[in-house]
């Protein structure tokens, strides 16, 4: 395993080590089951950070920080529309995680 792959795996582990961030990832798996409808389709742009913040019961700054950690780990992708940022899971990256973990152990 290369140093870059090890670094990637550690970033993912750190991101998912927080229970709220892990819960957010679960909510984003089926966003229409966990979030209210929004003007922009969740399936295309993701879920507005405001909705994530409200559901998690955290401040706006904490929600933004949590989503930034998940994005740096490659677990979510973002789309900016106006003043709002929308997040959705990076399914390709998530699908690659078992192989990355297996290669490191």
MMTF fields as JSON, N, C-alpha, C and O atoms, coordinates in Angstrom:
{
  "mmtfVersion": "1.0.0",
  "mmtfProducer": "UNKNOWN",
  "numBonds": 419,
  "numAtoms": 420,
  "numGroups": 105,
  "numChains": 1,
  "numModels": 1,
  "chainsPerModel": [1],
  "groupsPerChain": [105],
  "chainIdList": ["A"],
  "bondAtomList": [4, 2, 8, 6, 12, 10, 16, 14, 20, 18, 24, 22, 28, 26, 32, 30, 36, 34, 40, 38, 44, 42, 48, 46, 52, 50, 56, 54, 60, 58, 64, 62, 68, 66, 72, 70, 76, 74, 80, 78, 84, 82, 88, 86, 92, 90, 96, 94, 100, 98, 104, 102, 108, 106, 112, 110, 116, 114, 120, 118, 124, 122, 128, 126, 132, 130, 136, 134, 140, 138, 144, 142, 148, 146, 152, 150, 156, 154, 160, 158, 164, 162, 168, 166, 172, 170, 176, 174, 180, 178, 184, 182, 188, 186, 192, 190, 196, 194, 200, 198, 204, 202, 208, 206, 212, 210, 216, 214, 220, 218, 224, 222, 228, 226, 232, 230, 236, 234, 240, 238, 244, 242, 248, 246, 252, 250, 256, 254, 260, 258, 264, 262, 268, 266, 272, 270, 276, 274, 280, 278, 284, 282, 288, 286, 292, 290, 296, 294, 300, 298, 304, 302, 308, 306, 312, 310, 316, 314, 320, 318, 324, 322, 328, 326, 332, 330, 336, 334, 340, 338, 344, 342, 348, 346, 352, 350, 356, 354, 360, 358, 364, 362, 368, 366, 372, 370, 376, 374, 380, 378, 384, 382, 388, 386, 392, 390, 396, 394, 400, 398, 404, 402, 408, 406, 412, 410, 416, 414],
  "bondOrderList": [1, 1, 1, 1, 1, 1, 1, 1, 1, 1, 1, 1, 1, 1, 1, 1, 1, 1, 1, 1, 1, 1, 1, 1, 1, 1, 1, 1, 1, 1, 1, 1, 1, 1, 1, 1, 1, 1, 1, 1, 1, 1, 1, 1, 1, 1, 1, 1, 1, 1, 1, 1, 1, 1, 1, 1, 1, 1, 1, 1, 1, 1, 1, 1, 1, 1, 1, 1, 1, 1, 1, 1, 1, 1, 1, 1, 1, 1, 1, 1, 1, 1, 1, 1, 1, 1, 1, 1, 1, 1, 1, 1, 1, 1, 1, 1, 1, 1, 1, 1, 1, 1, 1, 1],
  "groupList": [{"groupName": "UNK", "atomNameList": ["N", "CA", "C", "O"], "elementList": ["N", "C", "C", "O"], "formalChargeList": [0, 0, 0, 0], "bondAtomList": [1, 0, 2, 1, 3, 2], "bondOrderList": [1, 1, 2], "singleLetterCode": "X", "chemCompType": "L-PEPTIDE LINKING"}],
  "groupTypeList": [0, 0, 0, 0, 0, 0, 0, 0, 0, 0, 0, 0, 0, 0, 0, 0, 0, 0, 0, 0, 0, 0, 0, 0, 0, 0, 0, 0, 0, 0, 0, 0, 0, 0, 0, 0, 0, 0, 0, 0, 0, 0, 0, 0, 0, 0, 0, 0, 0, 0, 0, 0, 0, 0, 0, 0, 0, 0, 0, 0, 0, 0, 0, 0, 0, 0, 0, 0, 0, 0, 0, 0, 0, 0, 0, 0, 0, 0, 0, 0, 0, 0, 0, 0, 0, 0, 0, 0, 0, 0, 0, 0, 0, 0, 0, 0, 0, 0, 0, 0, 0, 0, 0, 0, 0],
  "groupIdList": [1, 2, 3, 4, 5, 6, 7, 8, 9, 10, 11, 12, 13, 14, 15, 16, 17, 18, 19, 20, 21, 22, 23, 24, 25, 26, 27, 28, 29, 30, 31, 32, 33, 34, 35, 36, 37, 38, 39, 40, 41, 42, 43, 44, 45, 46, 47, 48, 49, 50, 51, 52, 53, 54, 55, 56, 57, 58, 59, 60, 61, 62, 63, 64, 65, 66, 67, 68, 69, 70, 71, 72, 73, 74, 75, 76, 77, 78, 79, 80, 81, 82, 83, 84, 85, 86, 87, 88, 89, 90, 91, 92, 93, 94, 95, 96, 97, 98, 99, 100, 101, 102, 103, 104, 105],
  "secStructList": [7, 7, 2, 2, 2, 2, 2, 2, 2, 2, 2, 2, 2, 2, 2, 2, 6, 1, 2, 2, 2, 2, 2, 2, 2, 2, 2, 2, 2, 6, 2, 2, 2, 2, 1, 7, 7, 7, 1, 1, 7, 2, 2, 2, 2, 7, 3, 3, 2, 2, 2, 2, 2, 2, 2, 2, 6, 7, 7, 2, 2, 2, 2, 2, 2, 2, 2, 2, 2, 2, 2, 2, 6, 6, 1, 3, 3, 3, 3, 3, 3, 6, 6, 3, 3, 3, 3, 3, 3, 7, 2, 2, 2, 2, 2, 2, 2, 2, 2, 2, 2, 2, 2, 2, 7],
  "xCoordList": [0.848, 0.0, 0.894, 1.836, 0.581, 1.381, 1.057, 0.049, 1.921, 1.683, 0.411, -0.319, 0.148, -1.064, -2.317, -3.289, -2.294, -3.443, -3.641, -4.775, -2.556, -2.635, -3.219, -4.065, -2.772, -3.289, -4.787, -5.554, -5.212, -6.639, -7.455, -8.515, -6.958, -7.681, -7.787, -8.836, -6.722, -6.75, -7.733, -8.421, -7.811, -8.779, -10.211, -11.047, -10.495, -11.837, -12.147, -13.231, -11.2, -11.42, -11.657, -12.544, -10.875, -11.055, -12.426, -13.109, -12.819, -14.105, -15.267, -16.226, -15.191, -16.289, -16.22, -17.133, -15.149, -15.001, -15.951, -16.213, -16.463, -17.408, -18.821, -19.247, -19.562, -20.899, -21.875, -22.703, -21.791, -22.711, -22.378, -23.279, -21.09, -20.711, -21.115, -21.573, -20.956, -21.369, -22.88, -23.353, -23.63, -25.078, -25.481, -26.411, -24.797, -25.077, -24.873, -25.68, -23.817, -23.581, -24.733, -25.133, -25.26, -26.412, -27.644, -28.376, -27.872, -29.025, -28.897, -29.887, -27.677, -27.467, -27.608, -27.723, -27.601, -27.799, -29.177, -29.328, -30.193, -31.574, -32.132, -32.939, -31.701, -32.056, -33.557, -34.015, -34.323, -35.761, -36.463, -37.566, -35.835, -36.391, -36.081, -36.741, -35.086, -34.601, -34.723, -34.602, -34.962, -35.013, -36.287, -36.846, -36.736, -37.924, -37.623, -36.472, -38.648, -38.433, -37.847, -38.084, -37.086, -36.463, -36.634, -36.976, -36.395, -36.614, -35.759, -36.235, -34.499, -33.603, -33.617, -33.497, -33.761, -33.9, -32.681, -31.544, -32.944, -31.88, -31.056, -29.844, -31.72, -31.036, -29.994, -29.022, -30.199, -29.283, -28.229, -27.044, -28.656, -27.721, -27.307, -26.305, -28.047, -27.758, -28.687, -29.705, -28.327, -29.139, -28.502, -27.287, -29.32, -28.84, -28.229, -28.779, -27.096, -26.417, -27.336, -27.208, -28.252, -29.194, -30.062, -30.319, -30.513, -31.323, -30.49, -30.967, -29.256, -28.36, -28.141, -28.19, -27.901, -27.663, -28.87, -28.72, -30.059, -31.272, -31.529, -31.861, -31.38, -31.642, -30.641, -31.001, -29.39, -28.351, -28.406, -27.819, -29.108, -29.189, -27.87, -27.506, -27.152, -25.856, -25.879, -26.789, -24.887, -24.818, -24.434, -23.925, -24.691, -24.332, -22.828, -22.404, -22.028, -20.573, -20.099, -19.195, -20.71, -20.343, -20.752, -19.994, -21.936, -22.389, -21.43, -21.054, -21.035, -20.105, -18.757, -18.148, -18.302, -17.024, -17.12, -16.218, -18.2, -18.399, -18.424, -17.797, -19.146, -19.254, -17.92, -17.608, -17.137, -15.808, -14.9, -14.137, -14.979, -14.186, -14.59, -13.732, -15.901, -16.384, -15.966, -15.647, -15.966, -15.572, -14.072, -13.664, -13.257, -11.805, -11.48, -10.516, -12.29, -12.091, -12.634, -12.463, -13.28, -13.809, -15.137, -15.586, -15.776, -17.018, -18.253, -19.275, -18.168, -19.283, -18.768, -17.588, -19.689, -19.414, -20.35, -21.443, -19.931, -20.768, -21.114, -20.39, -22.252, -22.71, -23.164, -23.934, -22.686, -23.081, -24.122, -23.91, -25.259, -26.323, -26.679, -27.216, -26.375, -26.617, -25.783, -24.574, -26.435, -25.719, -25.616, -24.955, -26.26, -26.325, -25.417, -25.172, -24.929, -24.137, -24.943, -25.537, -24.948, -25.688, -24.696, -23.69, -24.979, -24.063, -24.761, -25.93, -24.008, -24.472, -23.289, -22.126, -23.622, -22.58, -21.792, -22.344, -20.507, -19.651, -19.659, -18.807, -20.625, -20.829, -19.619, -19.312, -18.934, -17.765, -16.683, -16.078, -16.452, -15.445, -15.862, -15.041, -17.124, -17.624, -17.503, -17.146, -17.802, -17.704, -16.264, -16.043, -15.292, -13.888, -13.312, -12.223, -14.027, -13.483, -13.174, -12.12, -14.036, -13.679, -12.358, -11.583, -12.098, -10.831, -9.645, -8.59, -9.824, -8.752, -8.454, -7.293, -9.489, -9.316, -8.666, -7.757, -9.127, -8.588, -7.097, -6.311, -6.725, -5.327, -4.42, -3.215, -4.989, -4.152, -3.999, -3.106, -4.86, -4.798, -4.129, -4.003],
  "yCoordList": [-1.177, 0.0, 1.241, 1.346, 2.16, 3.381, 4.335, 4.181, 5.303, 6.311, 7.1, 7.456, 7.373, 8.117, 7.313, 7.863, 6.015, 5.167, 5.062, 5.068, 4.966, 4.92, 6.221, 6.202, 7.337, 8.646, 8.727, 9.195, 8.272, 8.276, 7.454, 7.886, 6.271, 5.396, 6.034, 5.954, 6.657, 7.31, 8.481, 8.692, 9.239, 10.342, 9.825, 10.432, 8.718, 8.119, 7.655, 7.916, 6.97, 6.467, 7.613, 7.531, 8.674, 9.837, 10.476, 10.854, 10.592, 11.22, 10.428, 11.014, 9.11, 8.265, 7.956, 7.337, 8.38, 8.111, 8.958, 8.63, 10.041, 10.891, 10.356, 10.201, 10.07, 9.477, 10.32, 9.77, 11.631, 12.484, 12.434, 12.353, 12.481, 12.387, 11.034, 10.957, 9.981, 8.649, 8.611, 8.022, 9.228, 9.287, 10.085, 9.699, 11.18, 11.982, 11.138, 11.203, 10.359, 9.497, 8.508, 8.214, 8.001, 7.096, 7.804, 7.249, 9.025, 9.797, 10.076, 10.033, 10.363, 10.693, 9.475, 9.627, 8.275, 7.067, 7.088, 6.76, 7.478, 7.578, 8.933, 9.017, 9.996, 11.338, 11.612, 12.319, 11.074, 11.361, 10.722, 11.131, 9.725, 9.101, 9.911, 9.742, 10.78, 11.457, 12.981, 13.625, 13.555, 15.01, 15.448, 14.72, 16.652, 17.233, 17.559, 17.811, 17.554, 17.946, 19.353, 20.195, 19.588, 20.895, 21.305, 20.481, 22.574, 23.107, 22.392, 22.083, 22.131, 21.44, 19.948, 19.569, 19.086, 17.65, 17.037, 17.187, 16.353, 15.74, 14.741, 14.635, 14.014, 12.984, 13.584, 12.92, 14.844, 15.489, 16.343, 16.251, 17.173, 18.121, 17.741, 18.25, 16.867, 16.506, 17.222, 17.785, 17.192, 17.76, 19.065, 19.142, 20.076, 21.384, 21.251, 20.577, 21.901, 21.851, 22.326, 21.866, 23.234, 23.732, 22.591, 22.506, 21.715, 20.571, 19.591, 19.053, 19.371, 18.485, 19.053, 18.326, 20.351, 21.027, 20.882, 20.55, 21.126, 21.049, 19.624, 19.421, 18.639, 17.248, 16.767, 16.029, 17.187, 16.753, 17.526, 17.098, 18.662, 19.468, 20.118, 20.203, 20.578, 21.207, 22.609, 22.949, 23.413, 24.775, 24.742, 23.743, 25.855, 25.974, 25.779, 25.095, 26.383, 26.268, 24.831, 24.361, 24.132, 22.739, 21.864, 20.985, 22.097, 21.332, 21.537, 20.574, 22.764, 23.053, 22.377, 21.849, 22.398, 21.758, 20.241, 19.629, 19.634, 18.187, 17.803, 16.821, 18.572, 18.247, 18.446, 17.722, 19.413, 19.632, 18.435, 18.019, 17.887, 16.697, 15.519, 14.805, 15.322, 14.229, 14.439, 13.481, 15.681, 15.977, 15.753, 15.193, 16.18, 15.951, 14.466, 14.057, 13.656, 12.207, 11.578, 10.38, 12.381, 11.878, 11.166, 10.532, 11.257, 10.521, 11.244, 10.611, 12.564, 13.339, 14.288, 14.634, 14.693, 15.694, 16.862, 16.682, 18.048, 19.215, 19.938, 19.88, 20.624, 21.492, 22.79, 22.78, 23.898, 25.2, 25.831, 25.966, 26.217, 26.896, 28.135, 28.035, 29.298, 30.536, 30.548, 30.319, 30.815, 30.88, 29.53, 29.413, 28.51, 27.208, 26.171, 26.188, 25.274, 24.147, 22.876, 22.69, 22.017, 20.756, 19.611, 19.672, 18.562, 17.432, 16.125, 15.909, 15.264, 13.912, 12.958, 13.356, 11.703, 10.69, 10.476, 10.551, 10.211, 9.845, 8.315, 7.652, 7.776, 6.323, 5.568, 4.473, 6.135, 5.471, 5.301, 4.235, 6.341, 6.301, 5.316, 4.543, 5.35, 4.464, 3.003, 2.14, 2.737, 1.362, 0.844, -0.363, 1.741, 1.339, 1.094, 0.535, 1.504, 1.409, -0.009, -0.218, -0.999, -2.35, -2.851, -3.498, -2.562, -2.97, -2.254, -2.849, -0.971, -0.179, -0.691, -0.801, -0.999, -1.524, -2.904, -3.191, -3.739, -5.09, -5.058, -5.862, -4.137, -4.034, -3.562, -3.812, -2.886, -2.341, -3.283, -3.096, -4.294, -5.193, -6.509, -7.365],
  "zCoordList": [0.0, 0.0, 0.0, 0.785, -0.883, -0.987, 0.17, 0.859, 0.361, 1.402, 1.124, 2.049, -0.151, -0.515, -0.175, 0.342, -0.463, -0.14, 1.364, 1.844, 2.106, 3.563, 4.103, 4.997, 3.567, 3.979, 3.693, 4.535, 2.504, 2.141, 3.125, 3.579, 3.451, 4.376, 5.761, 6.401, 6.221, 7.527, 7.538, 8.537, 6.457, 6.364, 6.456, 7.126, 5.794, 5.847, 7.263, 7.784, 7.88, 9.247, 10.223, 11.073, 10.107, 10.98, 10.75, 11.702, 9.486, 9.168, 9.746, 10.248, 9.682, 10.148, 11.641, 12.187, 12.304, 13.736, 14.582, 15.74, 14.011, 14.729, 14.524, 13.379, 15.591, 15.451, 14.632, 13.907, 14.737, 13.978, 12.49, 11.655, 12.155, 10.737, 10.168, 9.028, 10.935, 10.48, 10.264, 9.292, 11.155, 11.025, 9.784, 9.076, 9.52, 8.325, 7.071, 6.144, 7.035, 5.869, 5.687, 4.561, 6.791, 6.71, 6.17, 5.351, 6.626, 6.132, 4.648, 3.918, 4.193, 2.78, 1.863, 0.647, 2.437, 1.62, 0.983, -0.194, 1.768, 1.287, 1.705, 2.63, 1.023, 1.492, 1.548, 2.445, 0.618, 0.623, 1.821, 2.18, 2.439, 3.641, 4.904, 5.929, 4.828, 6.03, 6.016, 7.058, 4.837, 4.729, 4.028, 3.207, 4.365, 3.738, 2.276, 1.919, 1.437, 0.034, -0.051, 0.815, -1.099, -1.301, -2.759, -3.608, -3.042, -4.389, -5.433, -6.525, -5.097, -6.025, -5.71, -4.545, -6.73, -6.484, -5.772, -6.219, -4.666, -3.87, -4.675, -4.492, -5.562, -6.341, -7.28, -7.642, -7.675, -8.611, -7.914, -8.234, -6.962, -6.348, -4.939, -4.438, -4.293, -2.913, -1.949, -2.349, -0.688, 0.386, 0.846, 1.026, 1.034, 1.49, 2.891, 3.762, 3.084, 4.379, 5.503, 6.638, 5.206, 6.225, 6.749, 7.95, 5.854, 6.289, 7.126, 8.125, 6.71, 7.468, 8.865, 9.858, 8.93, 10.205, 11.121, 12.297, 10.596, 11.414, 11.898, 13.066, 11.019, 11.405, 12.457, 13.374, 12.317, 13.255, 14.571, 15.565, 14.586, 15.804, 16.167, 17.34, 15.145, 15.358, 14.755, 13.998, 15.087, 14.557, 13.079, 12.572, 12.408, 10.99, 10.789, 9.858, 11.667, 11.514, 11.738, 11.048, 12.705, 12.95, 11.769, 11.358, 11.224, 10.057, 8.891, 8.223, 8.644, 7.549, 7.781, 6.851, 9.023, 9.351, 9.169, 8.597, 9.648, 9.497, 8.023, 7.626, 7.212, 5.797, 5.085, 4.139, 5.528, 4.97, 5.249, 4.378, 6.449, 6.803, 5.911, 5.392, 5.738, 4.887, 3.437, 2.733, 2.998, 1.615, 1.417, 0.4, 2.364, 2.262, 2.209, 1.562, 2.895, 2.881, 1.596, 1.367, 0.771, -0.495, -0.375, -1.33, 0.785, 1.023, 0.496, 0.232, 0.342, -0.198, -1.272, -1.317, -2.129, -3.158, -2.904, -2.365, -3.285, -3.038, -4.324, -5.318, -4.267, -5.345, -4.699, -3.739, -5.225, -4.678, -5.598, -6.803, -4.998, -5.725, -4.911, -3.808, -5.468, -4.731, -3.458, -3.494, -2.339, -1.061, -0.371, 0.661, -0.926, -0.26, -0.901, -2.107, -0.065, -0.532, -0.29, 0.772, -1.286, -1.25, -1.286, -1.994, -0.521, -0.421, -0.782, -0.461, -1.461, -1.767, -1.596, -1.665, -1.372, -1.181, -2.472, -3.569, -2.327, -3.455, -3.515, -2.923, -4.231, -4.253, -4.795, -4.322, -5.774, -6.342, -5.275, -5.155, -4.519, -3.448, -2.351, -1.857, -1.982, -0.934, -1.366, -0.565, -2.629, -3.145, -3.137, -3.043, -3.233, -3.246, -1.856, -1.73, -0.813, 0.548, 1.012, 1.613, 0.765, 1.225, 0.65, 1.354, -0.61, -1.229, -0.623, -0.405, -0.353, 0.257, 1.665, 2.058, 2.408, 3.757, 3.718, 4.498, 2.825, 2.694, 2.323, 2.823, 1.457, 1.027, 2.158, 2.134, 3.14, 4.212, 5.399, 6.226, 5.492, 6.659, 6.341, 7.216]
}
